[in-house]
């Protein structure tokens, strides 16, 4: 059985990696905008998904790196962040009492031990916050899946293509797609049967989501959401994926040339008007991928809504040259930085020479403090 401190340590590393990965992604997106590549939505979406996979696979890299060090092939390679900070301190990089610096360096180990042993009010607060978020998030996810199942089961079978099931719904006003254990479901509002343009746009959009594998990614992100309930970087990450998959889907559908840009935009506007009057069950039902959603928060704040951004991107759509080259040129540095971070934030292993030196300095400092207090007591007597 895996020890509790090892699981907690891996969980902390995952949260740190999400923060670092989102910061790197934000820098890459800023570079794309400066280079005039903001319309490379499919490439950006693939980058986000690839970086997510790199975060998931990072523990295997850490195990492999540890095995290389144990076998002697990478014994001299030390990229541990804690060890580098200790070495920098011992070389006079900054001035600080050795005892205080040791507490700062061991802060993570102290936190892990306190949480695992439930020692102190800080540990209890962290434990309570995590389990509260986990219970609330899990309950929300279960209830959302129940609502989604009711919507799909209450719809009517229309057509089927292999594992894809097309269904009509009298309750749903917005087209969406989801999946079960085996089959995919594309649910279309019944009133769209009398509106051929909206029907063709909706089907093309949802089928493109199926091609891109967006439903599987939505399921994975929703399933992990309760565990990273307290991490704002994860929520920002998920929001970026949701936006990019819609922008990418819009561009791919129009690139095929079977649907007119005007008809596509008119359908988005028409369906968005319906979302403003949708029922509560549809709002909370996940995991699903919809044609369009109404962003009420931006409407209140007076900022550009995501729907406006989608329509603007459709009207100003540009074709990207050599998307695979851009993808690889951006992915390799991102993966390298994330893997290096994953190794650097690990807890230090055996006592290094620098850590032994720090321990010696701390002991000398404590002896000096004891001697000073003893001398002060003798003077007073």
KOLTILO-592721 format. One record per residue (C-alpha): chain; residue in one letter; residue number from 1; z, x, y. Coordinates in nm, 2 decimals. Layout:
ATOM/A/a/NUM/Z/X/Y
...
//
This chain:
ATOM/A/x/1/0.00/0.00/0.00
ATOM/A/x/2/-0.09/0.12/0.35
ATOM/A/x/3/0.23/0.20/0.56
ATOM/A/x/4/0.30/-0.02/0.85
ATOM/A/x/5/0.29/0.27/1.10
ATOM/A/x/6/-0.06/0.37/0.98
ATOM/A/x/7/-0.19/0.01/1.03
ATOM/A/x/8/-0.03/-0.01/1.38
ATOM/A/x/9/-0.17/0.33/1.47
ATOM/A/x/10/-0.53/0.22/1.36
ATOM/A/x/11/-0.49/-0.10/1.55
ATOM/A/x/12/-0.39/0.09/1.87
ATOM/A/x/13/-0.69/0.33/1.82
ATOM/A/x/14/-0.92/0.03/1.79
ATOM/A/x/15/-0.80/-0.12/2.11
ATOM/A/x/16/-0.84/0.22/2.29
ATOM/A/x/17/-1.19/0.25/2.15
ATOM/A/x/18/-1.29/-0.09/2.28
ATOM/A/x/19/-1.17/0.00/2.63
ATOM/A/x/20/-1.35/0.34/2.62
ATOM/A/x/21/-1.67/0.18/2.47
ATOM/A/x/22/-1.68/-0.09/2.74
ATOM/A/x/23/-1.63/0.17/3.01
ATOM/A/x/24/-1.92/0.38/2.87
ATOM/A/x/25/-2.13/0.07/2.83
ATOM/A/x/26/-2.07/-0.03/3.19
ATOM/A/x/27/-2.18/0.32/3.30
ATOM/A/x/28/-2.50/0.29/3.09
ATOM/A/x/29/-2.57/-0.06/3.23
ATOM/A/x/30/-2.53/0.08/3.58
ATOM/A/x/31/-2.78/0.36/3.50
ATOM/A/x/32/-3.02/0.10/3.36
ATOM/A/x/33/-3.01/-0.09/3.69
ATOM/A/x/34/-3.06/0.22/3.90
ATOM/A/x/35/-3.36/0.32/3.69
ATOM/A/x/36/-3.52/-0.03/3.71
ATOM/A/x/37/-3.45/-0.11/3.34
ATOM/A/x/38/-3.23/-0.41/3.40
ATOM/A/x/39/-3.47/-0.64/3.21
ATOM/A/x/40/-3.43/-0.44/2.89
ATOM/A/x/41/-3.21/-0.71/2.75
ATOM/A/x/42/-3.30/-0.67/2.38
ATOM/A/x/43/-3.23/-0.30/2.40
ATOM/A/x/44/-2.90/-0.35/2.57
ATOM/A/x/45/-2.80/-0.61/2.31
ATOM/A/x/46/-2.89/-0.37/2.03
ATOM/A/x/47/-2.68/-0.10/2.20
ATOM/A/x/48/-2.38/-0.32/2.22
ATOM/A/x/49/-2.40/-0.42/1.86
ATOM/A/x/50/-2.46/-0.06/1.75
ATOM/A/x/51/-2.16/0.06/1.94
ATOM/A/x/52/-1.95/-0.22/1.78
ATOM/A/x/53/-2.06/-0.09/1.44
ATOM/A/x/54/-1.97/0.26/1.54
ATOM/A/x/55/-1.62/0.14/1.63
ATOM/A/x/56/-1.58/-0.03/1.30
ATOM/A/x/57/-1.70/0.28/1.11
ATOM/A/x/58/-1.49/0.53/1.31
ATOM/A/x/59/-1.20/0.53/1.06
ATOM/A/x/60/-1.44/0.67/0.79
ATOM/A/x/61/-1.55/0.94/1.03
ATOM/A/x/62/-1.19/1.03/1.09
ATOM/A/x/63/-1.12/1.05/0.72
ATOM/A/x/64/-1.43/1.27/0.67
ATOM/A/x/65/-1.33/1.50/0.96
ATOM/A/x/66/-0.97/1.54/0.82
ATOM/A/x/67/-1.12/1.62/0.48
ATOM/A/x/68/-1.34/1.89/0.63
ATOM/A/x/69/-1.04/2.04/0.81
ATOM/A/x/70/-0.83/2.03/0.49
ATOM/A/x/71/-1.11/2.21/0.30
ATOM/A/x/72/-1.13/2.48/0.57
ATOM/A/x/73/-1.48/2.40/0.70
ATOM/A/x/74/-1.36/2.27/1.03
ATOM/A/x/75/-1.01/2.42/1.04
ATOM/A/x/76/-1.06/2.60/1.37
ATOM/A/x/77/-1.21/2.28/1.54
ATOM/A/x/78/-0.93/2.10/1.73
ATOM/A/x/79/-1.03/1.82/1.97
ATOM/A/x/80/-0.70/1.64/1.95
ATOM/A/x/81/-0.62/1.51/2.30
ATOM/A/x/82/-0.25/1.55/2.27
ATOM/A/x/83/-0.28/1.92/2.15
ATOM/A/x/84/-0.52/2.00/2.44
ATOM/A/x/85/-0.27/1.85/2.69
ATOM/A/x/86/0.01/2.06/2.54
ATOM/A/x/87/-0.20/2.38/2.56
ATOM/A/x/88/-0.29/2.30/2.92
ATOM/A/x/89/0.08/2.25/3.01
ATOM/A/x/90/0.19/2.58/2.85
ATOM/A/x/91/-0.09/2.76/3.03
ATOM/A/x/92/0.06/2.65/3.36
ATOM/A/x/93/-0.18/2.36/3.42
ATOM/A/x/94/0.09/2.15/3.59
ATOM/A/x/95/0.46/2.18/3.67
ATOM/A/x/96/0.70/1.95/3.48
ATOM/A/x/97/1.03/1.98/3.30
ATOM/A/x/98/0.97/2.06/2.93
ATOM/A/x/99/1.20/1.79/2.81
ATOM/A/x/100/1.03/1.52/3.02
ATOM/A/x/101/0.69/1.65/2.91
ATOM/A/x/102/0.79/1.63/2.55
ATOM/A/x/103/0.90/1.27/2.59
ATOM/A/x/104/0.57/1.19/2.75
ATOM/A/x/105/0.37/1.36/2.47
ATOM/A/x/106/0.58/1.18/2.20
ATOM/A/x/107/0.56/0.85/2.38
ATOM/A/x/108/0.31/0.71/2.13
ATOM/A/x/109/0.51/0.82/1.83
ATOM/A/x/110/0.83/0.67/1.99
ATOM/A/x/111/0.65/0.34/2.06
ATOM/A/x/112/0.51/0.32/1.70
ATOM/A/x/113/0.85/0.39/1.55
ATOM/A/x/114/1.02/0.13/1.77
ATOM/A/x/115/0.76/-0.14/1.69
ATOM/A/x/116/0.76/-0.07/1.32
ATOM/A/x/117/1.14/-0.08/1.31
ATOM/A/x/118/1.17/-0.36/1.57
ATOM/A/x/119/1.41/-0.14/1.78
ATOM/A/x/120/1.46/-0.23/2.15
ATOM/A/x/121/1.35/-0.52/2.37
ATOM/A/x/122/1.01/-0.36/2.45
ATOM/A/x/123/0.92/-0.35/2.08
ATOM/A/x/124/1.03/-0.72/2.04
ATOM/A/x/125/0.83/-0.82/2.34
ATOM/A/x/126/0.52/-0.65/2.20
ATOM/A/x/127/0.57/-0.80/1.86
ATOM/A/x/128/0.62/-1.15/2.00
ATOM/A/x/129/0.32/-1.12/2.23
ATOM/A/x/130/0.10/-1.01/1.95
ATOM/A/x/131/0.20/-1.27/1.70
ATOM/A/x/132/0.19/-1.54/1.97
ATOM/A/x/133/-0.17/-1.44/2.05
ATOM/A/x/134/-0.26/-1.42/1.68
ATOM/A/x/135/-0.11/-1.76/1.60
ATOM/A/x/136/-0.27/-1.93/1.91
ATOM/A/x/137/-0.61/-1.76/1.85
ATOM/A/x/138/-0.61/-1.84/1.48
ATOM/A/x/139/-0.51/-2.20/1.55
ATOM/A/x/140/-0.78/-2.24/1.81
ATOM/A/x/141/-1.04/-2.09/1.57
ATOM/A/x/142/-0.95/-2.32/1.29
ATOM/A/x/143/-0.95/-2.62/1.51
ATOM/A/x/144/-1.29/-2.52/1.66
ATOM/A/x/145/-1.44/-2.47/1.32
ATOM/A/x/146/-1.31/-2.82/1.22
ATOM/A/x/147/-1.47/-2.97/1.53
ATOM/A/x/148/-1.80/-2.79/1.46
ATOM/A/x/149/-1.79/-2.91/1.10
ATOM/A/x/150/-1.74/-3.27/1.22
ATOM/A/x/151/-2.04/-3.25/1.46
ATOM/A/x/152/-2.27/-3.10/1.19
ATOM/A/x/153/-2.16/-3.35/0.92
ATOM/A/x/154/-2.20/-3.64/1.16
ATOM/A/x/155/-2.56/-3.54/1.23
ATOM/A/x/156/-2.86/-3.66/1.03
ATOM/A/x/157/-3.09/-3.45/0.81
ATOM/A/x/158/-3.44/-3.42/0.96
ATOM/A/x/159/-3.63/-3.13/0.81
ATOM/A/x/160/-3.57/-2.82/0.61
ATOM/A/x/161/-3.74/-2.48/0.58
ATOM/A/x/162/-3.59/-2.27/0.31
ATOM/A/x/163/-3.23/-2.21/0.41
ATOM/A/x/164/-3.28/-2.36/0.75
ATOM/A/x/165/-3.16/-2.72/0.80
ATOM/A/x/166/-3.28/-2.92/1.10
ATOM/A/x/167/-3.05/-3.20/1.19
ATOM/A/x/168/-3.04/-3.47/1.46
ATOM/A/x/169/-2.72/-3.57/1.64
ATOM/A/x/170/-2.65/-3.88/1.86
ATOM/A/x/171/-2.33/-3.72/2.00
ATOM/A/x/172/-2.45/-3.37/2.09
ATOM/A/x/173/-2.64/-3.34/2.42
ATOM/A/x/174/-2.71/-2.97/2.38
ATOM/A/x/175/-2.91/-2.80/2.10
ATOM/A/x/176/-2.72/-2.54/1.90
ATOM/A/x/177/-2.74/-2.35/1.58
ATOM/A/x/178/-2.47/-2.24/1.34
ATOM/A/x/179/-2.44/-2.15/0.97
ATOM/A/x/180/-2.24/-2.22/0.66
ATOM/A/x/181/-2.18/-2.00/0.36
ATOM/A/x/182/-2.55/-2.01/0.26
ATOM/A/x/183/-2.76/-2.24/0.49
ATOM/A/x/184/-2.84/-2.23/0.86
ATOM/A/x/185/-2.81/-2.54/1.07
ATOM/A/x/186/-3.01/-2.62/1.39
ATOM/A/x/187/-2.87/-2.94/1.55
ATOM/A/x/188/-3.10/-3.11/1.80
ATOM/A/x/189/-3.00/-3.41/2.02
ATOM/A/x/190/-3.18/-3.73/1.90
ATOM/A/x/191/-3.32/-3.81/2.24
ATOM/A/x/192/-3.53/-3.49/2.23
ATOM/A/x/193/-3.76/-3.65/1.98
ATOM/A/x/194/-3.92/-3.84/2.26
ATOM/A/x/195/-3.95/-3.53/2.48
ATOM/A/x/196/-4.19/-3.29/2.31
ATOM/A/x/197/-4.16/-3.01/2.56
ATOM/A/x/198/-3.78/-2.99/2.55
ATOM/A/x/199/-3.79/-3.02/2.17
ATOM/A/x/200/-4.04/-2.73/2.13
ATOM/A/x/201/-3.84/-2.51/2.37
ATOM/A/x/202/-3.51/-2.59/2.20
ATOM/A/x/203/-3.65/-2.51/1.85
ATOM/A/x/204/-3.82/-2.19/1.96
ATOM/A/x/205/-3.49/-2.08/2.13
ATOM/A/x/206/-3.27/-2.15/1.83
ATOM/A/x/207/-3.51/-2.00/1.58
ATOM/A/x/208/-3.51/-1.68/1.79
ATOM/A/x/209/-3.13/-1.67/1.77
ATOM/A/x/210/-3.17/-1.69/1.39
ATOM/A/x/211/-3.42/-1.40/1.39
ATOM/A/x/212/-3.19/-1.19/1.60
ATOM/A/x/213/-2.89/-1.25/1.38
ATOM/A/x/214/-2.69/-1.38/1.68
ATOM/A/x/215/-2.50/-1.63/1.47
ATOM/A/x/216/-2.35/-1.37/1.24
ATOM/A/x/217/-2.25/-1.16/1.54
ATOM/A/x/218/-2.09/-1.47/1.70
ATOM/A/x/219/-1.89/-1.53/1.38
ATOM/A/x/220/-1.77/-1.17/1.36
ATOM/A/x/221/-1.66/-1.17/1.73
ATOM/A/x/222/-1.49/-1.50/1.71
ATOM/A/x/223/-1.31/-1.40/1.39
ATOM/A/x/224/-1.17/-1.08/1.55
ATOM/A/x/225/-1.08/-1.25/1.87
ATOM/A/x/226/-0.72/-1.35/1.76
ATOM/A/x/227/-0.64/-0.99/1.67
ATOM/A/x/228/-0.76/-0.86/2.01
ATOM/A/x/229/-0.62/-1.15/2.21
ATOM/A/x/230/-0.44/-0.93/2.45
ATOM/A/x/231/-0.72/-0.68/2.51
ATOM/A/x/232/-0.93/-0.77/2.82
ATOM/A/x/233/-1.19/-0.52/2.72
ATOM/A/x/234/-1.27/-0.71/2.40
ATOM/A/x/235/-1.31/-1.04/2.60
ATOM/A/x/236/-1.54/-0.87/2.85
ATOM/A/x/237/-1.73/-0.71/2.56
ATOM/A/x/238/-1.78/-1.05/2.39
ATOM/A/x/239/-1.89/-1.20/2.72
ATOM/A/x/240/-2.15/-0.93/2.77
ATOM/A/x/241/-2.29/-1.00/2.41
ATOM/A/x/242/-2.31/-1.37/2.49
ATOM/A/x/243/-2.50/-1.32/2.81
ATOM/A/x/244/-2.74/-1.05/2.67
ATOM/A/x/245/-2.83/-1.25/2.36
ATOM/A/x/246/-2.94/-1.54/2.58
ATOM/A/x/247/-3.14/-1.32/2.81
ATOM/A/x/248/-3.29/-1.14/2.52
ATOM/A/x/249/-3.37/-1.47/2.34
ATOM/A/x/250/-3.54/-1.61/2.66
ATOM/A/x/251/-3.75/-1.30/2.70
ATOM/A/x/252/-3.86/-1.29/2.33
ATOM/A/x/253/-3.95/-1.66/2.32
ATOM/A/x/254/-4.17/-1.63/2.63
ATOM/A/x/255/-4.32/-1.30/2.51
ATOM/A/x/256/-4.48/-1.49/2.22
ATOM/A/x/257/-4.69/-1.69/2.47
ATOM/A/x/258/-4.66/-2.03/2.31
ATOM/A/x/259/-4.43/-2.18/2.57
ATOM/A/x/260/-4.49/-2.20/2.95
ATOM/A/x/261/-4.24/-2.04/3.18
ATOM/A/x/262/-4.21/-2.36/3.39
ATOM/A/x/263/-4.15/-2.58/3.08
ATOM/A/x/264/-3.89/-2.34/2.96
ATOM/A/x/265/-3.70/-2.33/3.30
ATOM/A/x/266/-3.72/-2.71/3.33
ATOM/A/x/267/-3.57/-2.75/2.99
ATOM/A/x/268/-3.28/-2.52/3.07
ATOM/A/x/269/-3.21/-2.72/3.39
ATOM/A/x/270/-3.24/-3.05/3.21
ATOM/A/x/271/-3.01/-2.95/2.93
ATOM/A/x/272/-2.76/-2.79/3.17
ATOM/A/x/273/-2.73/-3.13/3.35
ATOM/A/x/274/-2.63/-3.27/3.01
ATOM/A/x/275/-2.37/-3.01/2.95
ATOM/A/x/276/-2.18/-3.12/3.26
ATOM/A/x/277/-2.11/-3.45/3.08
ATOM/A/x/278/-2.05/-3.32/2.73
ATOM/A/x/279/-1.75/-3.42/2.52
ATOM/A/x/280/-1.44/-3.20/2.46
ATOM/A/x/281/-1.51/-3.16/2.09
ATOM/A/x/282/-1.84/-2.98/2.16
ATOM/A/x/283/-1.68/-2.75/2.42
ATOM/A/x/284/-1.42/-2.61/2.17
ATOM/A/x/285/-1.65/-2.61/1.87
ATOM/A/x/286/-1.72/-2.25/1.75
ATOM/A/x/287/-1.88/-2.04/1.62
ATOM/A/x/288/-2.22/-2.17/1.74
ATOM/A/x/289/-2.51/-2.05/1.96
ATOM/A/x/290/-2.62/-2.31/2.22
ATOM/A/x/291/-2.94/-2.33/2.43
ATOM/A/x/292/-2.75/-2.34/2.76
ATOM/A/x/293/-2.40/-2.38/2.89
ATOM/A/x/294/-2.27/-2.48/3.24
ATOM/A/x/295/-2.06/-2.22/3.40
ATOM/A/x/296/-1.81/-2.43/3.61
ATOM/A/x/297/-1.60/-2.14/3.73
ATOM/A/x/298/-1.89/-1.98/3.92
ATOM/A/x/299/-1.99/-2.32/4.06
ATOM/A/x/300/-1.64/-2.34/4.21
ATOM/A/x/301/-1.64/-1.98/4.34
ATOM/A/x/302/-1.99/-2.01/4.49
ATOM/A/x/303/-2.12/-1.72/4.29
ATOM/A/x/304/-2.45/-1.70/4.11
ATOM/A/x/305/-2.42/-1.89/3.78
ATOM/A/x/306/-2.54/-1.74/3.45
ATOM/A/x/307/-2.81/-2.02/3.44
ATOM/A/x/308/-2.95/-1.90/3.78
ATOM/A/x/309/-2.95/-1.54/3.64
ATOM/A/x/310/-3.15/-1.66/3.34
ATOM/A/x/311/-3.41/-1.84/3.54
ATOM/A/x/312/-3.44/-1.55/3.78
ATOM/A/x/313/-3.49/-1.31/3.50
ATOM/A/x/314/-3.76/-1.54/3.35
ATOM/A/x/315/-3.95/-1.56/3.67
ATOM/A/x/316/-3.92/-1.18/3.72
ATOM/A/x/317/-3.97/-1.08/3.36
ATOM/A/x/318/-4.11/-0.74/3.29
ATOM/A/x/319/-4.23/-0.58/2.96
ATOM/A/x/320/-4.04/-0.26/2.87
ATOM/A/x/321/-4.25/0.03/2.75
ATOM/A/x/322/-4.11/0.23/2.45
ATOM/A/x/323/-3.80/0.03/2.39
ATOM/A/x/324/-3.71/0.22/2.08
ATOM/A/x/325/-3.72/0.55/2.27
ATOM/A/x/326/-3.48/0.41/2.54
ATOM/A/x/327/-3.26/0.27/2.27
ATOM/A/x/328/-3.22/0.60/2.08
ATOM/A/x/329/-3.19/0.80/2.40
ATOM/A/x/330/-2.90/0.59/2.51
ATOM/A/x/331/-2.74/0.52/2.17
ATOM/A/x/332/-2.69/0.89/2.06
ATOM/A/x/333/-2.48/0.99/2.37
ATOM/A/x/334/-2.28/0.67/2.34
ATOM/A/x/335/-2.21/0.71/1.97
ATOM/A/x/336/-2.13/1.08/2.02
ATOM/A/x/337/-1.88/1.00/2.30
ATOM/A/x/338/-1.71/0.72/2.09
ATOM/A/x/339/-1.68/0.93/1.78
ATOM/A/x/340/-1.54/1.22/1.98
ATOM/A/x/341/-1.29/0.98/2.14
ATOM/A/x/342/-1.19/0.84/1.80
ATOM/A/x/343/-1.11/1.19/1.68
ATOM/A/x/344/-0.94/1.30/2.00
ATOM/A/x/345/-0.69/1.00/2.02
ATOM/A/x/346/-0.56/1.05/1.67
ATOM/A/x/347/-0.19/1.14/1.63
ATOM/A/x/348/-0.16/1.52/1.59
ATOM/A/x/349/-0.10/1.64/1.23
ATOM/A/x/350/0.09/1.96/1.15
ATOM/A/x/351/0.29/2.15/1.40
ATOM/A/x/352/0.05/2.38/1.59
ATOM/A/x/353/0.15/2.71/1.75
ATOM/A/x/354/0.14/2.54/2.09
ATOM/A/x/355/0.37/2.26/1.98
ATOM/A/x/356/0.61/2.51/1.83
ATOM/A/x/357/0.61/2.69/2.16
ATOM/A/x/358/0.68/2.37/2.35
ATOM/A/x/359/0.97/2.29/2.11
ATOM/A/x/360/1.11/2.64/2.18
ATOM/A/x/361/1.08/2.59/2.55
ATOM/A/x/362/1.26/2.25/2.52
ATOM/A/x/363/1.54/2.40/2.32
ATOM/A/x/364/1.59/2.68/2.57
ATOM/A/x/365/1.59/2.43/2.85
ATOM/A/x/366/1.86/2.22/2.68
ATOM/A/x/367/2.07/2.53/2.60
ATOM/A/x/368/2.04/2.63/2.97
ATOM/A/x/369/2.16/2.28/3.07
ATOM/A/x/370/2.45/2.30/2.82
ATOM/A/x/371/2.55/2.64/2.95
ATOM/A/x/372/2.53/2.52/3.31
ATOM/A/x/373/2.75/2.22/3.24
ATOM/A/x/374/3.00/2.44/3.05
ATOM/A/x/375/3.02/2.69/3.34
ATOM/A/x/376/3.07/2.40/3.59
ATOM/A/x/377/3.35/2.27/3.38
ATOM/A/x/378/3.53/2.61/3.36
ATOM/A/x/379/3.50/2.65/3.74
ATOM/A/x/380/3.66/2.32/3.80
ATOM/A/x/381/3.95/2.40/3.57
//
